[in-house]
């Protein structure tokens, strides 16, 4: 069975049909730049256009950079403030005229990795970290998700973690892999001291270059690359829609 999954980021919106048995994308993702400003209605319009382009029927999963509770979005990281307190799931479902499952983007990526990826079968406390425009996070205890953790906003070295070491920060400040890895190590050390995880799973677009920076990472905790790399959010959103 296939389901359509979308991942809304600060710079782009990506979507693709996903094989729910394997997590593999059925076709290459369709992508559009995130509208600026990224209001709820502007993003809903962009997702609708992508859904038409993908020509996929049925329920849709949607990963967004926000705390999501009962279909309502309560924060707006790298999107417009119009999302805060909005019944976003109902609004987008009406725009697409089909059922929508809305969830936090870090949670979506984490679900993909825990169900079908690098964390499959792992017990204990697993922390999935997605380095992109920000730093998405998902926390699992014996395979059970603690939703909406948003650990990218914890303070590290005097600023939010995602301001210190996100993928966007690496690009904006033109950091080489060693300098960026040093900052990631700061983030991992902070999370390790607070949560004592048994495994870090590192995802996001930067994992396409995992071999370039992984030898530079230093942690007492085991570190694995995400199986689904930059597509984990799409996969997790589709899995949520198929649940």
Secondary structure, 3 states (H helix, E strand, C coil): CEEEEEEECCCEEEEEEEECCCCCECCCCEEEECCCCCCHHHHHHHHHHHHHHHCCCCCEEEEECCCEECCEECCCCCCCHHHCCECHHHHHHHHHCCCEEEEEHHHHHHHHHHHHCCCCCCCCEEEEEEECCCEEEEEEECCEEECCCCHHHCEECCEEHHHHHCHHHHHHCCCCHHHHHHHHHHHHHHHHHHHCCCEEEEECHHHHHHHHHHHHCCCCCEEEECCCHHHHHHHHHHHHHHC
